[in-house]
Amino acid sequence: MTLAERVEAVRAKIAAAAREAGREPGEITLEAATKVQTSETIRQAIAAGITVCGENRVQEMTAHLADNAYEGAALHFIGHLQTNKVKFVVGRVDLIESVGSLHLLEAIEAQAAKAGVVQDILLEVNVGGEESKSGAAVSELPALAARAAQMEHVRLRGLMAIPPVACEPGANRPFFAKMQQLFVDIKEKMDDNKTVIDCLSMGMSGDYMDAVREGATLVRVGTALFGPRPPMGSPR
Ligand SMILES: *Cc1c(COP(=O)(O)O)cnc(C)c1O
């Protein structure tokens, strides 16, 4: 299959899962997780209809930006972000999806103020409660959201989650359901004229259909579009 055919195939599955759940397929955006892909592949994905690219690594993203690789699509940052790299991301991406600590939130506010921009963000939730994972604990979420809402240069748009690696199909569905509940809670509490909470980012190649069934508005898909990546840590 060509990349364009894979984009179509993933879209068709998103639409099927949406209809099954009584949702409109148009409520869900397909984001291409472009880590390790070349600028040329990213351009092909955008030519094939991808409207949002998600990048994990600041260095790769900076190189692709210099290449104008994302032209025609929105750009999101979805990886672990160290505070010393915030300056390379704030104001350069449409959405930072991976804000999981007060420390990072404050650093983004400070940099956005300095740059004179308002940065859209999602709060990343460690919904599986995994020790090894970044993301805010469910119990920390209300305080983080309240703090974000007070900030002048940060605009909270919703939530993001990377659930545990599923050992069998369907295993992550309860985590997605939990995220949907947190999303609705936060929406009820915070939606007003100033804050529009409209983004729930969850679901990857192995489980995006379940994420859509449970209410995802944004799914982040890499492997199902681009094929397998080299193992982490191998030379690139
Ligand atoms: C790589 C990545 C994805 C996509 O993973 P696949 O399993 O290849 O679809 C989604 N979200 C994040 C944060 C990622 O790093």
PDBQT file of the ligand as one rigid body, heavy atoms in Angstrom, charges set to zero:
ROOT
HETATM    1  C1  LIG A 301       5.030   7.626  18.355  1.00  0.00    +0.000 C 
HETATM    2  C2  LIG A 301       3.864   8.199  19.053  1.00  0.00    +0.000 A 
HETATM    3  C3  LIG A 301       2.562   7.935  18.624  1.00  0.00    +0.000 A 
HETATM    4  C4  LIG A 301       2.228   6.996  17.484  1.00  0.00    +0.000 C 
HETATM    5  O1  LIG A 301       2.577   5.688  17.795  1.00  0.00    +0.000 OA
HETATM    6  P1  LIG A 301       2.233   4.480  16.796  1.00  0.00    +0.000 P 
HETATM    7  O2  LIG A 301       2.045   3.325  17.701  1.00  0.00    +0.000 OA
HETATM    8  O3  LIG A 301       3.386   4.338  15.885  1.00  0.00    +0.000 OA
HETATM    9  O4  LIG A 301       0.984   4.837  16.085  1.00  0.00    +0.000 OA
HETATM   10  C5  LIG A 301       1.529   8.562  19.297  1.00  0.00    +0.000 A 
HETATM   11  N1  LIG A 301       1.742   9.395  20.344  1.00  0.00    +0.000 NA
HETATM   12  C6  LIG A 301       2.974   9.658  20.791  1.00  0.00    +0.000 A 
HETATM   13  C7  LIG A 301       3.147  10.576  21.937  1.00  0.00    +0.000 C 
HETATM   14  C8  LIG A 301       4.070   9.061  20.163  1.00  0.00    +0.000 A 
HETATM   15  O5  LIG A 301       5.295   9.320  20.623  1.00  0.00    +0.000 OA
ENDROOT
TORSDOF 0
